[in-house]
Amino acid sequence: MFKLPKFLRKSSEEKVQNNTAQESLKARYKAFQTLLSTNNQVLELMADLEEKLSGEYLFDTHYIKTNAQLIGYQMVKIIDSLNVLSDNKYSQFTQIHAGINREIEKILEYKVEVPVSDLTIPLENLTGETVGIAGGKIAHLGDVKSNLNLPTPDGFAISAYAFIKFMDHEGLLEKISKKMSTLSIDNLEELNKVSKEIQDIIVQTPVPPDLQESVLSAYAKLCKKHGGKPMVSVRSSAIREDSEFSFAGQYATFLNVPGDLIIQKYKEVVASLFTPRAIFYSKTKGFSEGEMVMAVGVLNMVDAVAGGVMYSRDPNDPSTDHILINAVHGLGVTVVDGTVTPDTYTVSRHPEGTIVDRIVSDQGKMLINAETGELREVPVPDDRKGKQCLPDEQIRILAKYALELEHYYGCPQDIEWAAGSDGKMYILQSRPLRILVSATSGAALPTRFENYTIILDKGVIACKGVGFGKAFILQDDEDLNNFPEGAVLIAKHTSPKFVTVMNKASAIITDVGSATGHMASLSREYQIPTILDTEVSTSVLQNGQEITVDAINCNIYEGKVPELIEYAQNKKEPFKETHLFKTLEKVLKWVVPLNLTDPNSETFKPEYCKTYHDITRFAHEAAMEEMFGIGEEHDVEDTHTIDLSAGIPVDVHMVDIEGGVKEKVKKATVEDVFSIPLLALLKGMKSMRWPGPPPVDAKGFFGMLAHSASVPENQLQETGKKSFAVVSKHYVNFSIRLGYHFSMIEAYAGENINDNYIKFFFKGGGAAIDRRLRRVRLIKEILKAMDFRVNIKEDVMNAVLTKYKQATIEDKLVVMGKLTAYTKQLDMAMFNDAVTDMYVDQFTAFYSLSEP
């Protein structure tokens, strides 16, 4: 059998090995990029969810469910990417994620629990505590009747339990679920078809005999009380109706119904759960058919001479002290459906009920109850045409009722009313008034106060609000221990460590930072007014200076601005009291809080991750650590390398993992390099004269030479090792061997500030330990001046700088390139501390720390 010559077989084996190593590097880098981009998506989703917690935005259950599911999915991608990077070192995160996800699902698993009750219940026996029995609309009307003793029509509820019995009768629910299971709401033709089929099934299905008997018995009692056979209204009262979900106009209500049609109209109201618009609304809000439960109210019809709607506060400007009343002649239906322009009465909220304004409209038609059991449209009688629908006394009575209802329910009310021919003013419905956020927050707040001096008016708002206090300019993280109560924290850069003073800070301002970063999330969690990325706050603000921070319009004022502070104190968000808002709060407790704030802490470990935010924080740090060791753990000498001729005395070999070097180049020049961070490093290196600054004196210089001659052979061999750079367009991992030292610079420089970082590692030196320590101290002082976080153990240094804009990262890498050349073999000249200080000052003076 023919065999390849040994040297050819060896070449082939090496090629396979090189390809395998190269693909491994590329796979890890792809996982790293996926982790970074997904991490940013999660932070943006978290920021959006936290923004809703400000109370200034309306949302629904569908929003919470959708975003919680999306974050959960993105977390899986982060965990999978981290395990690709680390060879499955962090497999425990799968269980941690599953546990958090289960807790969130428990919160969002809304199950309508319908208690066993009578099939029909008199209105006077209902209260706000019976919403699960009679639905929100009728339960609250019962509350108005029994607890507030305000006039309401008599009547009864057909309970939610009655609905469950109806759905179980003759397999009705099973038939509906079968129809709904394959329904796509995106197909309007199918939606209309399925809707009609379901409604037909409901209307054609007889109610259980005991339900029919209960309804007829309840109506008989109504007849006995009022005499004859009174007409009734049959009103929807779904379990979630009049809650934080609008459901406005989704379900049917029938007026002027004769007693023998109550059962038929009841079935039609139930069927209205499945109209095309109701199905669409429910599906888009995230409800299943199991959550759609309908109670029904049967109320005695009021013989109305006028009717309408009343708001206990002006929804367009709730800061005014006014009640708004809309009124039409006859039944108030024409106000709700907008077919008639109503009278509008503006009434003072003060006890005397002064009518501030009245607009009387020319109403040509009105609706009345017809004896035949229908509604009839008739002309407004001549003696009432062009006149107020209500006399002033009845307007004041309605205003009084509005205040009582608002006081009882603790929030502004949207009220339907009717003026009976008997002279009474009847309350037909009272529900929370939906006030647009734009009407409650900031409408009257000017963008700037001209009588006060603005020191700074740029940056990115991470958490809205107003804060006042003395500026505390942070020089070092240790200064946080001295942070005074009520001060404004001013810092160059964001840091999760600031959480330790968030219970004392009145506001936070930074030069650099992202509104989707970890610290920004903490600010929103603690509701601390925060402005980031001002660029110059630490230089234009003075320590101890009194300032007012307007994190609504992004202004920082000199001194105190009482108008802003008063605005912040008086601001109210009634939406925060809703069940929906509290559900979001519960969900976010498993998403947003950050417990892992310090990477150097003993608790910065997977087992201490309690939230999704903890996992993202840990994964981001761990991913950088894994990438930092990419050149050592994956022997880059086993990959296809590209020699680099860069005009520096360093033997550089590059490994391109994605677009960092011109294609098909075996020997590259700087012009062939596309890697943004490597180009910045090379720019700094090339700007220096090598090997570095001259020694302090001749003795020091000859000492360096003598020491070199006495270095053991194994150390001299180390000095001959190659330097490797793993590169992509936005990434570099540069392992540099200069003399007896080994250093590594890793950097990512891209468009998203949250991705960007520089990591630096240094170890080695041919000098005695005291001189090596002085060299490390020199590098430490220079890096700290560049805003790096530095950690030193003996002569081993780790430093990191994160979350700066790409241009700033590039500038700092240029300086790192200069520093690499400047410190080459410098430890041999570090014969005392004074010389070390001199070299620090020399570098600072001659090589700018902020400019290339």
N, C-alpha and C positions, 0 to 999 in steps of 0.2 A: 504493500500500500504506500502511496506517495505521501511523504511528510514534508511540511514546510521546514526550511532550515531554522535552527533554534533562534537566530537573531531576528528572523521574520516573525516567528511565533511570539517572541517576546514583544516585538513592536505592536502586533495585533492585540495582545493581551493588555498592553499599556493603553492602547486606544480605547478599548472597551471600558477599562477602569477610568480613564479620563472622562469619557462620555457619562458614565454613571455618577461620578462626583459632580460634574457640571450640572446634570439634571437635578441632582439632590439639592444643590445650591439654589437653582432656579425655583424648585418646588417650595423651598423654605421661604424664599423671597416673595413668591406669589402669596403664600399663606400670611406673611407679614403684611403685605399690602391689603389683603382682604380684611385682616384684623383691624388695621388702621382705618380703612374706609367705613367698615361696619361700626367700629367704635364711635366714629363721628356721627353716623346716622342715629345711633342710640342716644348720644348726648343731645342731638337736635330734637329727637322725639321727647326726651325727658324735659328739655327746656320748654317745649311747647305745652306739655302736660302741666309743668309747674306754673307756666304763665296763666293757665286757666285757674289755678289756685288763688290768683290775685283777686278773684271775684269780679273781674272786669270783662269777662267773656262768657257768652252762653255756649253750652254744649249739651249733648245728650248721651244716653247710655251707649248708643252705637259708637260714638266717638271714643268713649272709655274702652269698650270692648275691643274695638279695632286696633287702637294703639297699644293696648296691653298685649294683645296677641302678636302684633308686629314686633314689639320689643322682645318678647319671649323668643320669637323666631330668630331675630338678629343676635340674641345672646348665644343661641346654639352655634351660629356661624363663628362668633368670637371664640367660643370654647374649642370648637373643632380646629380652627386656625392655630390657636395656641398649642394644641396637642400635636399638630403637624410640625410646628416649629420646635417643640421640645421633646419629640419622640415619645409622646403620650405621658409626659411627666405629670400632667395635671388632670388625669382622668377623673378625679374626685369631683370636679366641677359639674360633671353630668348629673350627679345626685344632688348637688347643692342647687343647681338650676331647677331640677325637677321639684324639689321641695318648695322653692319660692313660687314656682308656677302653680303648684297645687293650692297654695294659700290665696293667690290672686283669683284662681278659678272659684274658690269657695265664696269669695266676696261678690263675684259677678254672677254666680249661679242664683239668679232671682227666681225663686219658686213662689208662685201665687198659692198661698195656703188658705184655702177657703174653709172657714169653720162651719161645723154643722149648726144650722139655725132653723128657725121657722121659715117656711116657704114665702110667706108674706109677713111684713112687719109694719105696724102703724108708724107714721112719720114722727109722732111725738115720743116714740120709744128709741129713736135713733140719736146718736151723738157723734162727735168727731172720733170717738174710739171705735165706731162700728164701720169704718171705711172698708174693712175686709169683708163685711157682711153685705153692705148696701152700696158700695162704690162711693167715690169721693163726692160726687155732685149731690146725691140725695142724703148721704150721711151728714154732710155739712149743713144742708138745709134743715135736717132734723135738729142739728145742734143749734141753729138760729132760732128754731121754734121752741125747743125745750129748755135751753140754757140761757138764751138772751131774751126770750119772750117777745121777740119781734113778730109782727104779723106775717104769716106765710099761708099758702093754701093748705087745706087738709089733704090727706092722702096716705099712701102706703108704698112700701118698697117691695118689689119682687126680688128676693135675695139672690146673692151669688151662689148660694147652695142650691137654690131652685134651678139656676143655670146649669150647674154641674149635673143635677138630676136629668135635666132636659137633654144634655149632651150624651149622657149614658143611655138614654131611652132609645130603643131600636137601633143601637150602634151608630148614633149620629156622629159622635166625635171621630170614630174610626173611619167613617165615610169621608169626613172633612179632611182628616190627616192624610188619607190616601190621595186625595185631590191636590193637597198642598205640597206633598213630598217631592213632586217632580216639577213644581212650578218655578219658572224663571221670570222674575219681575222685569227683566230687560226686554222681554217679548210682550209688547202691549196687547197684541192680538190674543195671545195665549192667556194673559192676565185677565182680560175682559171675559174670555170664554169660561175660564175656571171660576172666576168670581160669580158669574151668573149661575153656573151649575151648583155651586155651594149654596148660594142664597135660595135657589129653588128647592134644594134638598131640605133646608132648614124650614122654610115656609110650609112645605108640604108634609113635614113630619108632625104628627100630633103631639101635644105636650102630655106628660104623664097625667093620669086621672087625678091624683092627689094634688098636683099643682093647679090644674084647672079648678078644682073644687076650692082650693085656698084662695085663688084670685077672685072667684065669684063671691065667696063669703066676705072678703075684705071690701069688695065694691058694695055689697049689700049694706054693710055697716055705714059706708059713706052716704048711701041713699037715705038711710034712716036718719042720719044726722042732718042732712040738708033738705030732705024731702024730695019726692019725685025721683027721677033718674038723671042726675047731673052729668054734664059732659066733663070729660077729663083730658088731661095731657098725658101722653105716654113718653117718658123721657129716658134717654140713655143715661147710664151711670156706671161706666166701665170702671174696673178696679183701679186703673191708673189714670182715669180721667180726672182733671182738675188737680193732678199732682204736678211734678216739675215738667211733665210732658204735656204739650199743648193739646194734641188730639182735636184742635179746633175744627169744627165742622166735619169731623170724620164719621161720626155716628148719627143715626136718625133720631129725630124727635117728632112726635105727631101731636097736633093740637086739636081740641074740640072733637074728641073721640067719644062716640056713644058706648055705653057699657057693654053691649053685645059684641063689640069689635075689639075689646081690650086684649083678648088672647091673640087674635090675629095680628094686632099692632105690636104686641110683645114679641112675637116671632119675627116680625119685620125689623124691629130694633135689634134683636139678636143677630139677624142676618146682616145688618149693617156693619158688623165686625168684619165682614168679608167683601165689602165693596172694593172695586179696584184701587181707589185712593186710600182706603183704610188698610188694605193688604200692603200696598206700597209703603205707606207711612210706617206701619209696624215692622216690616222687614228691614227697611233702611235704618230703623232705630234699634234693630238687633233683637226684636221680640220673636219668640216662637208662638205657634197657635196655642200651646199650653199655658202661655202667659196672658192670653187674651180672654178675660173673664168679664161677663156683662151682667150687672144687676140693672134693674129698671125701676124708675119711679112712676107711680100713677098718682096724679095730683088733680084736685078739683080745679076746673077752669075758672079763672077770675073773669068776671064780666068787666073788662077793662075799658075805661074811657080814655086812658092814656098809658103809655108804657115806654120803656127804654132801658138805657144802660147808664151806670154811674161809676165814676172812678174816685176813690177816696183821696187820690193825689193826681196831679196832672202828669200823665205818663211821658209827655214831651219835655216837661221841666218840673221834676218832682221837688226841686228846691223851693219852689213857690208855695205859699201857704193856702193852696186852693183845692176845692173839690169841683170836679166837672160832672155835670148832669146833661145827658142827651135825652130828648123826649120827642115822641110823636103822638098824634091822635090815634086812638084805637089800640090795637095790639102792638107790642114793641118789636115784633118780628122784623118790621121794615127797617129798624135801626141796625139790627144784627146783620141783615142781608144787604144793607146799603141801598135799598131801592127808593128810599125817601130821605131827603135832607132834614135832619132833626133840628129842633130848637136846641141851643146850647146855653146852659146856665152855669156861670162861674160863681162859686160860693166860698166865702171865707171859712177857713177851718176853725176859727175861733167860736166859742160856745154860742154867741149871739147869732151866728149864721148869716152874716151880711151878704147880700147878693151883690157881688162885685161887678158882674157884667151879665148881660143877657142878649142873645141873638135869636130872634124869632124868625123862623123860616116860613116861606109860603108853601104850605103842604096842600096839595090838591087832592090827595087820595089817602085812604086809611083802610086797615084790615079790621074786620069784626067777626065775632062768632055767629055763624048762621045756625038757625034752629034745626036745619037738616043735617047737622054734623059735619060741617065743612067750614072753611074760612072764606069770607067774601070780601072782595075789594069794592069799596064804595067811595063816592066823593065826600070830602070833608064838608059837613053842614055849613051853610053860609054864616050862621051865627058864631061859628068857631074858626072860620077860615081867617088866616092872617093874625090870629090871636095866640097868646101863650097857651101851650098845652096844659100847663099846671099853674094854679095860683101860687103866689109867693109863699103862703103858709105851708103848702104841701112841698114846695122846694126846700124850705127850711127843715121840715120833718125828714125828708130824704137825706139831707146833709147830716142831720143828727144821727140817723141810722148808719151812715157811712163811717162816721167817727167811732161809733160803738163797735161796728164790725172790725174796723182796723185795729182798735185797741184790743179786742178779744183775740183776734188771730195773730196779732203782733207784726203785721206787715200790711202794706197798701192792698186794697181790695178792688176787684172788678165785679160789679154787682148788677144783676138784672132785676128790674122792679116793674110793678104794675099798679096803676091807680084804679081801684075798684069803683063801681057805680055806688057802692055803699059808703064811699068817702074814705076808706082805709087805703094805706100805702103798703102794698104787699112786696115782700122780698121773695123772688123766685130762684135766685142763685147767688152765691158769693164765693169767689175763688181768688187766689193770689193774683195781683195785678202784675203783668209782665212788663217791666220797665226796661227799655233798651239801655245798655251800659253807657252809650254815648250821652245819655241824658242824665246819668248819675255821676259821671266821673270826668272831671276836667273840662266840662263845657264852659264853665265860668272862669276857668283858670287861664290867665294870659300866658303867652309863651315866654315872656320875660317882664320883669318889674323894672321900669325905667328909672325909678328913684334909687335903685341900689346898684352897686358896682359889680359887674360880672368879671370874675378873674379868669374863668375858663369856660368855654362853651363847645367843647368837642369831646368825642368819646363814643362808647357803645354802652347803652343801658342794659345791664344784666338783670336788675330787679328794680321795678318802679317804686317810687316813694319819695319822701322828703326827710332829710336828716339835718340836725344842727349840732355843732360842737367844736371843740378845739382840734386843729389838725395834729395828728400824731404821725410823723414821718418815720417809717420803719427802716432802720439801717441794717439790722440783723435779726434773724428769727428769734434769737434769745431776748430781744427787746420786747417781745410779746408779753413776757412776764410782768412788765411794768406798764402795760396798757391801761390807761385810766377809764373809769366809767363815763360813758357818754361822749367819748372822743370820736373823731373821724379818722379811720385808719387810711393812711396814704402809703403806698408801696410801689416799687418799681414793677413788680411782677405779681401775678396771682399765685396763691398757694393754698392748698387745702388745710394747711396748718393754721390758717386764720380762723378756723372754726373755734379755736380755743378762746377767742375774744368776741365772737359774734353775739354773745349774750350781753356784751357791754358796749359794742360799737353802735353809734347812731348812723353811720354810713361807711362805705368803703370806696376808695378811688385808687386806680392803678395806672401806671404808664403803659403797661402792656397786658394783654389778656383777651380772652374770647368769651362771648356770652354763652357759648355752649360748653365751656370748660368745667372741670370739677368744682372749682371754688365758686363759680357763678351759680352752679346748682345749689351749693350750700347757702349762698346768699338768698336765693329764692326760698329755700326751705326755712330759713330763719327770718325771712321777710326783712332783710337789711337793704335799704336803698344802696344801689351799687352802680358805679360808672367805671367802665374799663377802657383800656386802650386810648387814654388821653394823650399819651406820648410824653407829656411834660409836667404832669402833676407834681412830681417830687422836686422839680426845679422851680416852678412858679409859686408853689404854696410854701408858707413858712411854718416851721414847727411852733405849735402853740397858738397859731392864728385862728380866730373864730371865723367859721364859714358856715354857710347854709348850702346844702347839697340838694338840688332839684333834679332828682332822677326820674322826672316825668318829661321835662323839656330839655334835659341834658345841659343844665347850667350850674355853675358853682359861683355863689355870691360871696363877696366880702361881708363879714358880719352877719347879723341876724335879720331874717326877712319874716316878720311876724305873720304876714298874709299867707305865705306858703305853709308855715308851721300850723296855722289855724286850719287851713284847708285839709291838711293831712289828718288832723285830729278829728275833724267833723265828718270825714268821708265814711260812708256806710255802704256795704254791699249786701242787700237782703238775700241775694242768690246764695250766699254762703250758708244760709240756714236750711237750705233744701236737702232732701234725702240724696239727691243726685250729687250735690257737691260733697256731701259727707262720704258717699261711695268713692268718689275720686280720691279723697283724702286717705281712705283706708287702703286703696290700691297702691297709691304712691308711697305708703310706708314700707312697702316691699320693693319699691323701685328706686326711690330717690336718695334716702339718707346715706351718707358716706361715713363709714366707720374706719376705713383704712386711709387715714390722712397722711401718715408718715411712713415712707418706704423703709426707713431705718429702724422702725419700731419692731419689737418682738412679736407684736400681734399682726404684722403685715404678712399674713399667711392665708392660704385658701380656707382653712377651717374657721377663720374669723370673718369670712364673707357672709353677711346676712341679707344683703340686698343686691339687686342687679347692678347698682352703681358700684358697690364694692367689687363685684366681679370684673366690671370694665376697668376699674382703676388698677386692680391687681394684674389683669391680663395685659394692659398697656405697658406697665413696668416690666413684667416678666418677658414680654415680647421683645422689648429693647435689650434686656439682658441676654436673651437667647441669640438675637442677631449680633450682639456685641462679641460673642464668642464664635461667630461663624467661621472666622479665618483659622481658629485654632482647632475647633472640633472637627471641621471638615478640612482635611489636609489639602489646601489649595494648590500645593505642588502636584497633586494628582489630577488637576484639571487642565483644560486648554488655557494657557496663559499667553498674554500679549505683552511683550517688552515695551517699556515706555522710556523714551528719550525726552527728558523734560528740562535739561540744562541744570540739574541739581546733582550733587554727589551722592545719590541714593539709588541703589539697584532696584528699580520698581518693576513689578510684574503684575499685570492686571487680569482679573477674571470678570468678564462682562456677563451679567445675568439678565439684563434687559435694557437695551438702548443706551448704554453708558459709553460705548466706543463705536467708532465707525466700523461698519460691517466688513468682514474679510480682510482685516488688517492684522498682520503678524507682528510688525514692529511699528509702534505708534509714536507720533509726536503730540505735543499739546493740542495742535489743531485737529487731531483725530479724536480727542476726548470730548464727549458730550455730557459727562456727569457733572451736574451743577456744583455739588459740594466738593468734588475732587478738584475741579478747576479753581475754586476759591482757595483751597489749601495750596495748590501749586503756585497760584499767584503770590501768596504770601511767602512761600519758600524761595521763589525765584527773585523776590525783591531784596533778599538778604545776601550779605557776603558770608561765605562759609569759610572755616568751620564755626565762626562766632566771634564775639568781642575779644579783644586782646587781654591777656592775663594782666593782673594788677601790677606785677613787677617781674623782673627777670628771674628772681628766685622761684616765684610761683610758676613761671613758664617752664623752667628747666625741671622743676619738681614734677610737672605733668608728664614731661618726656621720660623722666626716670621711672615714674610709676608705670608708664605704658610698657617699658622694657621688662618690668618685673611681674606683669600680669600672667597668671598660669595659662598654659597652652589651651585648655578647654574653653576658657573665657575668650581667648583670641579667636578660636574657631567660631564661637557664637557671633563675634563681630562680623564674620564674613557671610552670615546668613542673608538671604534675599528679603526684600520688603514686598509685601503683597497688598494689592488694593482690589477688593471686591466691589464692583460698581454697577449702578444703573443710572438712569437719567437723573433721578432725585436722591440717590443713596450712595454712600461710600462707607466701606469698612477698611480702613488703612492701617495695616500692621507695619510699623516702622522700626527698623533696627539700625541704630546709629551708635557706632562704637560698642560700648558695653551695656547699652540701655535698650530696653524694649518699651515702646509706647504704642498705643492703639487709639485712633480717632475714628469714631463712627458718627455719621450725621445723616439726617434726612432733611431735605430742603424742598418743600412743595408749596402749593397754593393754600392749603388748609393749615392754619396756625396750630391746630391741635395735634397735627402729625409731626411737626418740626421739632428737632432736638439735635444736640451735640453731646456725645459721651466721650470721655477721655480717660485712658488708663496709662499709668506709668509704673515701671518696675526696672530696677537694675542700677548699674553704675559701677565704675571700676575703682572708686575712691573709698576711703575709710568711711565708716558708718556716720561719723559726725558731719563729714562733708556731704554725704548723700542726703542726709536729713536737711541740711541747709539748702541744697538744691531743690528738694521737695517743697520746702517752705517758700522759696522764691517763686516756684510755679504756682503754688497755692495762692499767694498774695496777688499775683497777676490775674489768675482765673477768677478770684473773688471780685476783683475790680471789674471784671467782665460779666458779673452776675451769675457765675456758676455756683452750684452747690458742691462743696468739696468735702471729701471724706478721706482721711489719711490713717494708715496703720503702718508704723515704722517708715520704710522708704517706699511703700506702695500707695499709690494715689488713685482714687476714683473721683471723677467730677462729671457733673451733668448740668445741662442747660436745656430747658424745654419751653415750647409754646411761644416762639417768637416768629415774626413774619419772615418770609423767605429772604428778603433783602437783608434783614438783620442777621439771620443765620449765615448768609454768605459773608457779610462783613466780619463777623466773629471768626469764621473759618480762615479768612485771610490773616487775621491776627494770630490764630493758632498756627498757621504755616510759618509766620515770622518767629513765633515763640519756639517752634521745633528747631529751627536753625540756630536761634539765639542761645539756646541752652545746651547745645551739643558739647558734651564732655565738660560742662561748666562746673560740675561738682569738684573737679580736681583743683579748681581755683578758689573754692569756698573754704578758705582757711580760718575765717572768723565771721561772726554775725554781722559786723559792720559792712564787710564786703558784700554779703548777701543783700543787705538793705540798699547798698549802692547799685547793685545790678537791677534790683526791682525799680529803683528810681530812674535808672538809665533807660530801661525798656519803656517805662511809662512816658518818659520825656521824649524819646526819639521815635517810638513806634506806637502811634495812636491806638487806643483800645476800642475805638468805635469806628474808625475810618480805615479803609484798605491801605 
